[in-house]
Amino acid sequence: MAFAGILNDADITAALQACQAADSFEYKSFFAKVGLSAKTPDDIKKAFAVIDQDKSGFIEEDELKLFLQNFSASARALTDAETKAFLKAGDADGDGMIGVDGEEFDHENVSGKRL
């Protein structure tokens, strides 16, 4: 699994089950359930590297739509509304992407302290 050593498989399964229905994904709740909100900044950067499929240093909208599939290949894609809400919440500088550096995909956002 791509998140081996970062996240617990049981937590991932539980988090994915909680958002199986379309339009049920809520990023703060998902990060908490999967255990990412309690991780170190270094672990959060490792998780970002898994989600950043093209290794550009940014999570673009097309990568964000498939966010759940990074945790399980059989997971659903996010709906357009979920994707746009997630992107809006994480895109601090308005460039249409979530970056690993700065204030976008960092410990404060993932832990829910800033968003």
PDB file as gemmi writes it, atoms N, CA and C in Angstrom:
CRYST1    1.000    1.000    1.000  90.00  90.00  90.00 P 1                      
ATOM      1  N   MET A   1       0.835  -1.192   0.000  1.00  0.00           N  
ATOM      2  CA  MET A   1       0.000   0.000   0.000  1.00  0.00           C  
ATOM      3  C   MET A   1       0.873   1.247   0.000  1.00  0.00           C  
ATOM      4  N   ALA A   2       0.464   2.273  -0.702  1.00  0.00           N  
ATOM      5  CA  ALA A   2       1.241   3.490  -0.855  1.00  0.00           C  
ATOM      6  C   ALA A   2       1.447   4.237   0.458  1.00  0.00           C  
ATOM      7  N   PHE A   3       0.540   4.067   1.401  1.00  0.00           N  
ATOM      8  CA  PHE A   3       0.642   4.786   2.666  1.00  0.00           C  
ATOM      9  C   PHE A   3       1.232   3.934   3.781  1.00  0.00           C  
ATOM     10  N   ALA A   4       1.805   2.786   3.439  1.00  0.00           N  
ATOM     11  CA  ALA A   4       2.419   1.905   4.439  1.00  0.00           C  
ATOM     12  C   ALA A   4       3.484   2.676   5.207  1.00  0.00           C  
ATOM     13  N   GLY A   5       3.460   2.540   6.507  1.00  0.00           N  
ATOM     14  CA  GLY A   5       4.400   3.258   7.349  1.00  0.00           C  
ATOM     15  C   GLY A   5       3.976   4.670   7.683  1.00  0.00           C  
ATOM     16  N   ILE A   6       2.941   5.159   7.015  1.00  0.00           N  
ATOM     17  CA  ILE A   6       2.437   6.507   7.289  1.00  0.00           C  
ATOM     18  C   ILE A   6       1.082   6.418   7.977  1.00  0.00           C  
ATOM     19  N   LEU A   7       0.173   5.616   7.393  1.00  0.00           N  
ATOM     20  CA  LEU A   7      -1.186   5.494   7.905  1.00  0.00           C  
ATOM     21  C   LEU A   7      -1.536   4.046   8.181  1.00  0.00           C  
ATOM     22  N   ASN A   8      -2.468   3.831   9.063  1.00  0.00           N  
ATOM     23  CA  ASN A   8      -2.932   2.507   9.447  1.00  0.00           C  
ATOM     24  C   ASN A   8      -4.008   2.023   8.466  1.00  0.00           C  
ATOM     25  N   ASP A   9      -3.895   0.791   7.998  1.00  0.00           N  
ATOM     26  CA  ASP A   9      -4.861   0.242   7.038  1.00  0.00           C  
ATOM     27  C   ASP A   9      -6.295   0.268   7.562  1.00  0.00           C  
ATOM     28  N   ALA A  10      -6.486  -0.054   8.836  1.00  0.00           N  
ATOM     29  CA  ALA A  10      -7.834  -0.061   9.412  1.00  0.00           C  
ATOM     30  C   ALA A  10      -8.430   1.342   9.426  1.00  0.00           C  
ATOM     31  N   ASP A  11      -7.613   2.350   9.715  1.00  0.00           N  
ATOM     32  CA  ASP A  11      -8.090   3.735   9.701  1.00  0.00           C  
ATOM     33  C   ASP A  11      -8.480   4.159   8.289  1.00  0.00           C  
ATOM     34  N   ILE A  12      -7.680   3.749   7.314  1.00  0.00           N  
ATOM     35  CA  ILE A  12      -7.987   4.070   5.921  1.00  0.00           C  
ATOM     36  C   ILE A  12      -9.314   3.446   5.515  1.00  0.00           C  
ATOM     37  N   THR A  13      -9.495   2.174   5.838  1.00  0.00           N  
ATOM     38  CA  THR A  13     -10.738   1.477   5.504  1.00  0.00           C  
ATOM     39  C   THR A  13     -11.938   2.171   6.133  1.00  0.00           C  
ATOM     40  N   ALA A  14     -11.828   2.520   7.402  1.00  0.00           N  
ATOM     41  CA  ALA A  14     -12.937   3.184   8.099  1.00  0.00           C  
ATOM     42  C   ALA A  14     -13.240   4.552   7.483  1.00  0.00           C  
ATOM     43  N   ALA A  15     -12.204   5.300   7.156  1.00  0.00           N  
ATOM     44  CA  ALA A  15     -12.404   6.624   6.565  1.00  0.00           C  
ATOM     45  C   ALA A  15     -13.071   6.525   5.197  1.00  0.00           C  
ATOM     46  N   LEU A  16     -12.659   5.552   4.399  1.00  0.00           N  
ATOM     47  CA  LEU A  16     -13.264   5.367   3.074  1.00  0.00           C  
ATOM     48  C   LEU A  16     -14.716   4.914   3.184  1.00  0.00           C  
ATOM     49  N   GLN A  17     -15.008   4.058   4.135  1.00  0.00           N  
ATOM     50  CA  GLN A  17     -16.388   3.600   4.317  1.00  0.00           C  
ATOM     51  C   GLN A  17     -17.302   4.756   4.718  1.00  0.00           C  
ATOM     52  N   ALA A  18     -16.767   5.705   5.450  1.00  0.00           N  
ATOM     53  CA  ALA A  18     -17.567   6.836   5.919  1.00  0.00           C  
ATOM     54  C   ALA A  18     -17.952   7.805   4.802  1.00  0.00           C  
ATOM     55  N   CYS A  19     -17.283   7.690   3.658  1.00  0.00           N  
ATOM     56  CA  CYS A  19     -17.602   8.621   2.564  1.00  0.00           C  
ATOM     57  C   CYS A  19     -17.866   7.884   1.254  1.00  0.00           C  
ATOM     58  N   GLN A  20     -18.476   6.721   1.347  1.00  0.00           N  
ATOM     59  CA  GLN A  20     -18.789   5.937   0.144  1.00  0.00           C  
ATOM     60  C   GLN A  20     -19.845   6.593  -0.730  1.00  0.00           C  
ATOM     61  N   ALA A  21     -20.810   7.227  -0.113  1.00  0.00           N  
ATOM     62  CA  ALA A  21     -21.901   7.830  -0.883  1.00  0.00           C  
ATOM     63  C   ALA A  21     -21.428   9.115  -1.558  1.00  0.00           C  
ATOM     64  N   ALA A  22     -21.933   9.365  -2.747  1.00  0.00           N  
ATOM     65  CA  ALA A  22     -21.607  10.595  -3.461  1.00  0.00           C  
ATOM     66  C   ALA A  22     -21.970  11.801  -2.603  1.00  0.00           C  
ATOM     67  N   ASP A  23     -21.142  12.804  -2.644  1.00  0.00           N  
ATOM     68  CA  ASP A  23     -21.317  14.059  -1.906  1.00  0.00           C  
ATOM     69  C   ASP A  23     -21.276  13.899  -0.390  1.00  0.00           C  
ATOM     70  N   SER A  24     -20.655  12.814   0.086  1.00  0.00           N  
ATOM     71  CA  SER A  24     -20.518  12.619   1.532  1.00  0.00           C  
ATOM     72  C   SER A  24     -19.093  12.893   2.025  1.00  0.00           C  
ATOM     73  N   PHE A  25     -18.170  13.225   1.118  1.00  0.00           N  
ATOM     74  CA  PHE A  25     -16.780  13.472   1.493  1.00  0.00           C  
ATOM     75  C   PHE A  25     -16.642  14.842   2.131  1.00  0.00           C  
ATOM     76  N   GLU A  26     -16.012  14.881   3.291  1.00  0.00           N  
ATOM     77  CA  GLU A  26     -15.706  16.122   3.994  1.00  0.00           C  
ATOM     78  C   GLU A  26     -14.242  15.998   4.421  1.00  0.00           C  
ATOM     79  N   TYR A  27     -13.395  16.806   3.848  1.00  0.00           N  
ATOM     80  CA  TYR A  27     -11.956  16.626   3.994  1.00  0.00           C  
ATOM     81  C   TYR A  27     -11.476  16.655   5.443  1.00  0.00           C  
ATOM     82  N   LYS A  28     -11.995  17.540   6.293  1.00  0.00           N  
ATOM     83  CA  LYS A  28     -11.539  17.590   7.684  1.00  0.00           C  
ATOM     84  C   LYS A  28     -11.843  16.287   8.409  1.00  0.00           C  
ATOM     85  N   SER A  29     -13.039  15.797   8.206  1.00  0.00           N  
ATOM     86  CA  SER A  29     -13.436  14.534   8.828  1.00  0.00           C  
ATOM     87  C   SER A  29     -12.596  13.384   8.285  1.00  0.00           C  
ATOM     88  N   PHE A  30     -12.366  13.369   6.976  1.00  0.00           N  
ATOM     89  CA  PHE A  30     -11.575  12.307   6.365  1.00  0.00           C  
ATOM     90  C   PHE A  30     -10.154  12.314   6.919  1.00  0.00           C  
ATOM     91  N   PHE A  31      -9.520  13.483   6.978  1.00  0.00           N  
ATOM     92  CA  PHE A  31      -8.152  13.574   7.498  1.00  0.00           C  
ATOM     93  C   PHE A  31      -8.088  13.076   8.938  1.00  0.00           C  
ATOM     94  N   ALA A  32      -9.091  13.405   9.734  1.00  0.00           N  
ATOM     95  CA  ALA A  32      -9.120  12.950  11.127  1.00  0.00           C  
ATOM     96  C   ALA A  32      -9.292  11.437  11.199  1.00  0.00           C  
ATOM     97  N   LYS A  33     -10.241  10.895  10.435  1.00  0.00           N  
ATOM     98  CA  LYS A  33     -10.520   9.454  10.489  1.00  0.00           C  
ATOM     99  C   LYS A  33      -9.361   8.619   9.973  1.00  0.00           C  
ATOM    100  N   VAL A  34      -8.702   9.093   8.934  1.00  0.00           N  
ATOM    101  CA  VAL A  34      -7.599   8.331   8.359  1.00  0.00           C  
ATOM    102  C   VAL A  34      -6.333   8.463   9.225  1.00  0.00           C  
ATOM    103  N   GLY A  35      -6.350   9.397  10.151  1.00  0.00           N  
ATOM    104  CA  GLY A  35      -5.221   9.576  11.056  1.00  0.00           C  
ATOM    105  C   GLY A  35      -4.194  10.576  10.583  1.00  0.00           C  
ATOM    106  N   LEU A  36      -4.437  11.222   9.463  1.00  0.00           N  
ATOM    107  CA  LEU A  36      -3.461  12.160   8.912  1.00  0.00           C  
ATOM    108  C   LEU A  36      -3.370  13.435   9.745  1.00  0.00           C  
ATOM    109  N   SER A  37      -4.460  13.842  10.360  1.00  0.00           N  
ATOM    110  CA  SER A  37      -4.451  15.093  11.126  1.00  0.00           C  
ATOM    111  C   SER A  37      -3.568  15.006  12.367  1.00  0.00           C  
ATOM    112  N   ALA A  38      -3.234  13.807  12.805  1.00  0.00           N  
ATOM    113  CA  ALA A  38      -2.385  13.627  13.988  1.00  0.00           C  
ATOM    114  C   ALA A  38      -0.927  13.345  13.619  1.00  0.00           C  
ATOM    115  N   LYS A  39      -0.607  13.386  12.350  1.00  0.00           N  
ATOM    116  CA  LYS A  39       0.741  13.043  11.889  1.00  0.00           C  
ATOM    117  C   LYS A  39       1.693  14.243  11.948  1.00  0.00           C  
ATOM    118  N   THR A  40       2.959  13.935  11.878  1.00  0.00           N  
ATOM    119  CA  THR A  40       3.994  14.971  11.885  1.00  0.00           C  
ATOM    120  C   THR A  40       4.021  15.682  10.530  1.00  0.00           C  
ATOM    121  N   PRO A  41       4.584  16.876  10.492  1.00  0.00           N  
ATOM    122  CA  PRO A  41       4.730  17.560   9.204  1.00  0.00           C  
ATOM    123  C   PRO A  41       5.479  16.717   8.169  1.00  0.00           C  
ATOM    124  N   ASP A  42       6.457  15.941   8.595  1.00  0.00           N  
ATOM    125  CA  ASP A  42       7.208  15.089   7.671  1.00  0.00           C  
ATOM    126  C   ASP A  42       6.306  13.998   7.083  1.00  0.00           C  
ATOM    127  N   ASP A  43       5.471  13.380   7.917  1.00  0.00           N  
ATOM    128  CA  ASP A  43       4.546  12.358   7.425  1.00  0.00           C  
ATOM    129  C   ASP A  43       3.518  12.959   6.474  1.00  0.00           C  
ATOM    130  N   ILE A  44       3.097  14.180   6.750  1.00  0.00           N  
ATOM    131  CA  ILE A  44       2.134  14.856   5.874  1.00  0.00           C  
ATOM    132  C   ILE A  44       2.765  15.108   4.504  1.00  0.00           C  
ATOM    133  N   LYS A  45       4.035  15.477   4.473  1.00  0.00           N  
ATOM    134  CA  LYS A  45       4.723  15.656   3.181  1.00  0.00           C  
ATOM    135  C   LYS A  45       4.848  14.327   2.442  1.00  0.00           C  
ATOM    136  N   LYS A  46       5.074  13.240   3.172  1.00  0.00           N  
ATOM    137  CA  LYS A  46       5.135  11.918   2.542  1.00  0.00           C  
ATOM    138  C   LYS A  46       3.779  11.561   1.934  1.00  0.00           C  
ATOM    139  N   ALA A  47       2.703  11.857   2.647  1.00  0.00           N  
ATOM    140  CA  ALA A  47       1.356  11.589   2.124  1.00  0.00           C  
ATOM    141  C   ALA A  47       1.095  12.438   0.885  1.00  0.00           C  
ATOM    142  N   PHE A  48       1.515  13.699   0.916  1.00  0.00           N  
ATOM    143  CA  PHE A  48       1.359  14.578  -0.240  1.00  0.00           C  
ATOM    144  C   PHE A  48       2.047  13.966  -1.455  1.00  0.00           C  
ATOM    145  N   ALA A  49       3.235  13.422  -1.263  1.00  0.00           N  
ATOM    146  CA  ALA A  49       3.993  12.834  -2.369  1.00  0.00           C  
ATOM    147  C   ALA A  49       3.241  11.675  -3.011  1.00  0.00           C  
ATOM    148  N   VAL A  50       2.468  10.929  -2.225  1.00  0.00           N  
ATOM    149  CA  VAL A  50       1.660   9.832  -2.769  1.00  0.00           C  
ATOM    150  C   VAL A  50       0.504  10.398  -3.598  1.00  0.00           C  
ATOM    151  N   ILE A  51      -0.129  11.438  -3.099  1.00  0.00           N  
ATOM    152  CA  ILE A  51      -1.303  12.017  -3.756  1.00  0.00           C  
ATOM    153  C   ILE A  51      -0.910  12.797  -5.017  1.00  0.00           C  
ATOM    154  N   ASP A  52       0.265  13.406  -5.001  1.00  0.00           N  
ATOM    155  CA  ASP A  52       0.774  14.174  -6.141  1.00  0.00           C  
ATOM    156  C   ASP A  52       1.274  13.196  -7.210  1.00  0.00           C  
ATOM    157  N   GLN A  53       0.352  12.659  -7.973  1.00  0.00           N  
ATOM    158  CA  GLN A  53       0.654  11.585  -8.924  1.00  0.00           C  
ATOM    159  C   GLN A  53       1.688  11.971  -9.974  1.00  0.00           C  
ATOM    160  N   ASP A  54       1.664  13.199 -10.443  1.00  0.00           N  
ATOM    161  CA  ASP A  54       2.617  13.589 -11.488  1.00  0.00           C  
ATOM    162  C   ASP A  54       3.911  14.190 -10.914  1.00  0.00           C  
ATOM    163  N   LYS A  55       4.028  14.201  -9.592  1.00  0.00           N  
ATOM    164  CA  LYS A  55       5.231  14.675  -8.883  1.00  0.00           C  
ATOM    165  C   LYS A  55       5.613  16.104  -9.255  1.00  0.00           C  
ATOM    166  N   SER A  56       4.587  16.942  -9.469  1.00  0.00           N  
ATOM    167  CA  SER A  56       4.828  18.332  -9.844  1.00  0.00           C  
ATOM    168  C   SER A  56       5.035  19.248  -8.641  1.00  0.00           C  
ATOM    169  N   GLY A  57       4.756  18.736  -7.447  1.00  0.00           N  
ATOM    170  CA  GLY A  57       4.810  19.578  -6.252  1.00  0.00           C  
ATOM    171  C   GLY A  57       3.480  20.231  -5.957  1.00  0.00           C  
ATOM    172  N   PHE A  58       2.481  19.894  -6.784  1.00  0.00           N  
ATOM    173  CA  PHE A  58       1.135  20.434  -6.621  1.00  0.00           C  
ATOM    174  C   PHE A  58       0.112  19.321  -6.826  1.00  0.00           C  
ATOM    175  N   ILE A  59      -1.021  19.457  -6.159  1.00  0.00           N  
ATOM    176  CA  ILE A  59      -2.151  18.570  -6.425  1.00  0.00           C  
ATOM    177  C   ILE A  59      -3.136  19.391  -7.249  1.00  0.00           C  
ATOM    178  N   GLU A  60      -3.269  19.009  -8.513  1.00  0.00           N  
ATOM    179  CA  GLU A  60      -4.164  19.705  -9.421  1.00  0.00           C  
ATOM    180  C   GLU A  60      -5.573  19.117  -9.306  1.00  0.00           C  
ATOM    181  N   GLU A  61      -6.532  19.788  -9.915  1.00  0.00           N  
ATOM    182  CA  GLU A  61      -7.933  19.378  -9.801  1.00  0.00           C  
ATOM    183  C   GLU A  61      -8.164  17.935 -10.247  1.00  0.00           C  
ATOM    184  N   ASP A  62      -7.515  17.500 -11.336  1.00  0.00           N  
ATOM    185  CA  ASP A  62      -7.723  16.130 -11.802  1.00  0.00           C  
ATOM    186  C   ASP A  62      -7.167  15.109 -10.806  1.00  0.00           C  
ATOM    187  N   GLU A  63      -6.068  15.440 -10.140  1.00  0.00           N  
ATOM    188  CA  GLU A  63      -5.526  14.554  -9.108  1.00  0.00           C  
ATOM    189  C   GLU A  63      -6.420  14.562  -7.872  1.00  0.00           C  
ATOM    190  N   LEU A  64      -6.971  15.714  -7.553  1.00  0.00           N  
ATOM    191  CA  LEU A  64      -7.838  15.841  -6.387  1.00  0.00           C  
ATOM    192  C   LEU A  64      -9.132  15.050  -6.573  1.00  0.00           C  
ATOM    193  N   LYS A  65      -9.643  15.033  -7.785  1.00  0.00           N  
ATOM    194  CA  LYS A  65     -10.870  14.272  -8.072  1.00  0.00           C  
ATOM    195  C   LYS A  65     -10.680  12.789  -7.741  1.00  0.00           C  
ATOM    196  N   LEU A  66      -9.463  12.290  -7.937  1.00  0.00           N  
ATOM    197  CA  LEU A  66      -9.152  10.879  -7.677  1.00  0.00           C  
ATOM    198  C   LEU A  66      -8.502  10.687  -6.304  1.00  0.00           C  
ATOM    199  N   PHE A  67      -8.631  11.674  -5.435  1.00  0.00           N  
ATOM    200  CA  PHE A  67      -8.011  11.677  -4.111  1.00  0.00           C  
ATOM    201  C   PHE A  67      -8.236  10.384  -3.343  1.00  0.00           C  
ATOM    202  N   LEU A  68      -9.475   9.910  -3.262  1.00  0.00           N  
ATOM    203  CA  LEU A  68      -9.790   8.715  -2.476  1.00  0.00           C  
ATOM    204  C   LEU A  68      -9.130   7.473  -3.047  1.00  0.00           C  
ATOM    205  N   GLN A  69      -8.924   7.437  -4.359  1.00  0.00           N  
ATOM    206  CA  GLN A  69      -8.319   6.274  -4.996  1.00  0.00           C  
ATOM    207  C   GLN A  69      -6.843   6.126  -4.645  1.00  0.00           C  
ATOM    208  N   ASN A  70      -6.240   7.156  -4.090  1.00  0.00           N  
ATOM    209  CA  ASN A  70      -4.876   7.032  -3.577  1.00  0.00           C  
ATOM    210  C   ASN A  70      -4.842   6.139  -2.342  1.00  0.00           C  
ATOM    211  N   PHE A  71      -5.968   6.052  -1.661  1.00  0.00           N  
ATOM    212  CA  PHE A  71      -6.065   5.259  -0.443  1.00  0.00           C  
ATOM    213  C   PHE A  71      -6.531   3.838  -0.740  1.00  0.00           C  
ATOM    214  N   SER A  72      -7.314   3.671  -1.805  1.00  0.00           N  
ATOM    215  CA  SER A  72      -7.770   2.359  -2.249  1.00  0.00           C  
ATOM    216  C   SER A  72      -8.184   2.471  -3.708  1.00  0.00           C  
ATOM    217  N   ALA A  73      -7.660   1.595  -4.535  1.00  0.00           N  
ATOM    218  CA  ALA A  73      -7.955   1.637  -5.971  1.00  0.00           C  
ATOM    219  C   ALA A  73      -9.444   1.484  -6.253  1.00  0.00           C  
ATOM    220  N   SER A  74     -10.168   0.833  -5.347  1.00  0.00           N  
ATOM    221  CA  SER A  74     -11.598   0.615  -5.567  1.00  0.00           C  
ATOM    222  C   SER A  74     -12.472   1.754  -5.029  1.00  0.00           C  
ATOM    223  N   ALA A  75     -11.864   2.767  -4.442  1.00  0.00           N  
ATOM    224  CA  ALA A  75     -12.632   3.897  -3.915  1.00  0.00           C  
ATOM    225  C   ALA A  75     -13.224   4.709  -5.063  1.00  0.00           C  
ATOM    226  N   ARG A  76     -14.259   5.423  -4.752  1.00  0.00           N  
ATOM    227  CA  ARG A  76     -14.925   6.246  -5.765  1.00  0.00           C  
ATOM    228  C   ARG A  76     -14.147   7.530  -6.037  1.00  0.00           C  
ATOM    229  N   ALA A  77     -14.431   8.143  -7.161  1.00  0.00           N  
ATOM    230  CA  ALA A  77     -13.898   9.470  -7.453  1.00  0.00           C  
ATOM    231  C   ALA A  77     -14.760  10.495  -6.708  1.00  0.00           C  
ATOM    232  N   LEU A  78     -14.161  11.603  -6.359  1.00  0.00           N  
ATOM    233  CA  LEU A  78     -14.944  12.671  -5.746  1.00  0.00           C  
ATOM    234  C   LEU A  78     -15.870  13.268  -6.799  1.00  0.00           C  
ATOM    235  N   THR A  79     -17.024  13.747  -6.365  1.00  0.00           N  
ATOM    236  CA  THR A  79     -17.923  14.432  -7.285  1.00  0.00           C  
ATOM    237  C   THR A  79     -17.299  15.777  -7.646  1.00  0.00           C  
ATOM    238  N   ASP A  80     -17.834  16.412  -8.679  1.00  0.00           N  
ATOM    239  CA  ASP A  80     -17.330  17.733  -9.062  1.00  0.00           C  
ATOM    240  C   ASP A  80     -17.479  18.719  -7.906  1.00  0.00           C  
ATOM    241  N   ALA A  81     -18.611  18.669  -7.208  1.00  0.00           N  
ATOM    242  CA  ALA A  81     -18.848  19.585  -6.093  1.00  0.00           C  
ATOM    243  C   ALA A  81     -17.856  19.334  -4.954  1.00  0.00           C  
ATOM    244  N   GLU A  82     -17.600  18.077  -4.635  1.00  0.00           N  
ATOM    245  CA  GLU A  82     -16.632  17.745  -3.579  1.00  0.00           C  
ATOM    246  C   GLU A  82     -15.231  18.202  -3.970  1.00  0.00           C  
ATOM    247  N   THR A  83     -14.868  17.962  -5.227  1.00  0.00           N  
ATOM    248  CA  THR A  83     -13.545  18.340  -5.718  1.00  0.00           C  
ATOM    249  C   THR A  83     -13.359  19.843  -5.630  1.00  0.00           C  
ATOM    250  N   LYS A  84     -14.343  20.595  -6.086  1.00  0.00           N  
ATOM    251  CA  LYS A  84     -14.234  22.054  -6.072  1.00  0.00           C  
ATOM    252  C   LYS A  84     -14.182  22.602  -4.651  1.00  0.00           C  
ATOM    253  N   ALA A  85     -14.974  22.036  -3.735  1.00  0.00           N  
ATOM    254  CA  ALA A  85     -14.956  22.482  -2.341  1.00  0.00           C  
ATOM    255  C   ALA A  85     -13.610  22.184  -1.690  1.00  0.00           C  
ATOM    256  N   PHE A  86     -13.061  21.010  -1.953  1.00  0.00           N  
ATOM    257  CA  PHE A  86     -11.772  20.599  -1.411  1.00  0.00           C  
ATOM    258  C   PHE A  86     -10.674  21.510  -1.952  1.00  0.00           C  
ATOM    259  N   LEU A  87     -10.698  21.768  -3.250  1.00  0.00           N  
ATOM    260  CA  LEU A  87      -9.702  22.633  -3.873  1.00  0.00           C  
ATOM    261  C   LEU A  87      -9.792  24.053  -3.319  1.00  0.00           C  
ATOM    262  N   LYS A  88     -10.996  24.556  -3.200  1.00  0.00           N  
ATOM    263  CA  LYS A  88     -11.194  25.916  -2.681  1.00  0.00           C  
ATOM    264  C   LYS A  88     -10.641  26.035  -1.259  1.00  0.00           C  
ATOM    265  N   ALA A  89     -10.866  25.020  -0.449  1.00  0.00           N  
ATOM    266  CA  ALA A  89     -10.397  25.049   0.936  1.00  0.00           C  
ATOM    267  C   ALA A  89      -8.876  24.981   1.037  1.00  0.00           C  
ATOM    268  N   GLY A  90      -8.250  24.243   0.137  1.00  0.00           N  
ATOM    269  CA  GLY A  90      -6.813  24.041   0.227  1.00  0.00           C  
ATOM    270  C   GLY A  90      -5.954  24.972  -0.597  1.00  0.00           C  
ATOM    271  N   ASP A  91      -6.559  25.696  -1.521  1.00  0.00           N  
ATOM    272  CA  ASP A  91      -5.798  26.549  -2.443  1.00  0.00           C  
ATOM    273  C   ASP A  91      -5.696  27.963  -1.874  1.00  0.00           C  
ATOM    274  N   ALA A  92      -4.697  28.192  -1.040  1.00  0.00           N  
ATOM    275  CA  ALA A  92      -4.549  29.471  -0.350  1.00  0.00           C  
ATOM    276  C   ALA A  92      -4.195  30.624  -1.280  1.00  0.00           C  
ATOM    277  N   ASP A  93      -3.457  30.353  -2.353  1.00  0.00           N  
ATOM    278  CA  ASP A  93      -3.007  31.449  -3.211  1.00  0.00           C  
ATOM    279  C   ASP A  93      -3.835  31.633  -4.482  1.00  0.00           C  
ATOM    280  N   GLY A  94      -4.881  30.810  -4.656  1.00  0.00           N  
ATOM    281  CA  GLY A  94      -5.795  30.988  -5.777  1.00  0.00           C  
ATOM    282  C   GLY A  94      -5.254  30.577  -7.128  1.00  0.00           C  
ATOM    283  N   ASP A  95      -4.202  29.724  -7.156  1.00  0.00           N  
ATOM    284  CA  ASP A  95      -3.641  29.310  -8.443  1.00  0.00           C  
ATOM    285  C   ASP A  95      -4.306  28.070  -9.028  1.00  0.00           C  
ATOM    286  N   GLY A  96      -5.330  27.544  -8.342  1.00  0.00           N  
ATOM    287  CA  GLY A  96      -6.043  26.377  -8.848  1.00  0.00           C  
ATOM    288  C   GLY A  96      -5.378  25.058  -8.512  1.00  0.00           C  
ATOM    289  N   MET A  97      -4.397  25.091  -7.603  1.00  0.00           N  
ATOM    290  CA  MET A  97      -3.665  23.891  -7.198  1.00  0.00           C  
ATOM    291  C   MET A  97      -3.372  23.966  -5.702  1.00  0.00           C  
ATOM    292  N   ILE A  98      -3.126  22.800  -5.113  1.00  0.00           N  
ATOM    293  CA  ILE A  98      -2.727  22.743  -3.710  1.00  0.00           C  
ATOM    294  C   ILE A  98      -1.253  22.364  -3.683  1.00  0.00           C  
ATOM    295  N   GLY A  99      -0.433  23.246  -3.137  1.00  0.00           N  
ATOM    296  CA  GLY A  99       1.004  23.019  -3.101  1.00  0.00           C  
ATOM    297  C   GLY A  99       1.457  22.390  -1.795  1.00  0.00           C  
ATOM    298  N   VAL A 100       2.601  21.726  -1.849  1.00  0.00           N  
ATOM    299  CA  VAL A 100       3.173  21.098  -0.658  1.00  0.00           C  
ATOM    300  C   VAL A 100       3.891  22.126   0.209  1.00  0.00           C  
ATOM    301  N   ASP A 101       4.442  23.140  -0.405  1.00  0.00           N  
ATOM    302  CA  ASP A 101       5.163  24.161   0.345  1.00  0.00           C  
ATOM    303  C   ASP A 101       4.240  25.328   0.674  1.00  0.00           C  
ATOM    304  N   GLY A 102       4.564  26.031   1.718  1.00  0.00           N  
ATOM    305  CA  GLY A 102       3.753  27.176   2.112  1.00  0.00           C  
ATOM    306  C   GLY A 102       2.611  26.751   3.001  1.00  0.00           C  
ATOM    307  N   GLU A 103       1.454  27.324   2.785  1.00  0.00           N  
ATOM    308  CA  GLU A 103       0.323  27.136   3.692  1.00  0.00           C  
ATOM    309  C   GLU A 103      -0.809  26.311   3.094  1.00  0.00           C  
ATOM    310  N   GLU A 104      -0.542  25.494   2.115  1.00  0.00           N  
ATOM    311  CA  GLU A 104      -1.654  24.790   1.493  1.00  0.00           C  
ATOM    312  C   GLU A 104      -1.810  23.369   2.027  1.00  0.00           C  
ATOM    313  N   PHE A 105      -0.899  22.463   1.767  1.00  0.00           N  
ATOM    314  CA  PHE A 105      -1.006  21.095   2.272  1.00  0.00           C  
ATOM    315  C   PHE A 105       0.022  20.942   3.386  1.00  0.00           C  
ATOM    316  N   ASP A 106      -0.272  21.544   4.514  1.00  0.00           N  
ATOM    317  CA  ASP A 106       0.654  21.493   5.630  1.00  0.00           C  
ATOM    318  C   ASP A 106      -0.056  20.992   6.882  1.00  0.00           C  
ATOM    319  N   HIS A 107       0.666  20.911   7.961  1.00  0.00           N  
ATOM    320  CA  HIS A 107       0.122  20.362   9.202  1.00  0.00           C  
ATOM    321  C   HIS A 107      -1.086  21.154   9.694  1.00  0.00           C  
ATOM    322  N   GLU A 108      -1.037  22.466   9.576  1.00  0.00           N  
ATOM    323  CA  GLU A 108      -2.155  23.297  10.062  1.00  0.00           C  
ATOM    324  C   GLU A 108      -3.438  23.023   9.276  1.00  0.00           C  
ATOM    325  N   ASN A 109      -3.341  22.868   7.978  1.00  0.00           N  
ATOM    326  CA  ASN A 109      -4.525  22.592   7.170  1.00  0.00           C  
ATOM    327  C   ASN A 109      -5.026  21.172   7.373  1.00  0.00           C  
ATOM    328  N   VAL A 110      -4.125  20.207   7.333  1.00  0.00           N  
ATOM    329  CA  VAL A 110      -4.518  18.818   7.445  1.00  0.00           C  
ATOM    330  C   VAL A 110      -5.104  18.527   8.832  1.00  0.00           C  
ATOM    331  N   SER A 111      -4.595  19.192   9.856  1.00  0.00           N  
ATOM    332  CA  SER A 111      -5.110  18.974  11.206  1.00  0.00           C  
ATOM    333  C   SER A 111      -6.408  19.751  11.438  1.00  0.00           C  
ATOM    334  N   GLY A 112      -6.797  20.591  10.491  1.00  0.00           N  
ATOM    335  CA  GLY A 112      -8.042  21.337  10.618  1.00  0.00           C  
ATOM    336  C   GLY A 112      -7.906  22.619  11.420  1.00  0.00           C  
ATOM    337  N   LYS A 113      -6.703  22.987  11.777  1.00  0.00           N  
ATOM    338  CA  LYS A 113      -6.505  24.183  12.577  1.00  0.00           C  
ATOM    339  C   LYS A 113      -6.657  25.464  11.773  1.00  0.00           C  
ATOM    340  N   ARG A 114      -6.343  25.396  10.486  1.00  0.00           N  
ATOM    341  CA  ARG A 114      -6.436  26.611   9.674  1.00  0.00           C  
ATOM    342  C   ARG A 114      -7.703  26.631   8.827  1.00  0.00           C  
ATOM    343  N   LEU A 115      -8.080  25.505   8.251  1.00  0.00           N  
ATOM    344  CA  LEU A 115      -9.247  25.475   7.365  1.00  0.00           C  
ATOM    345  C   LEU A 115     -10.537  25.395   8.132  1.00  0.00           C  
TER     346      LEU A 115                                                      
END                                                                             
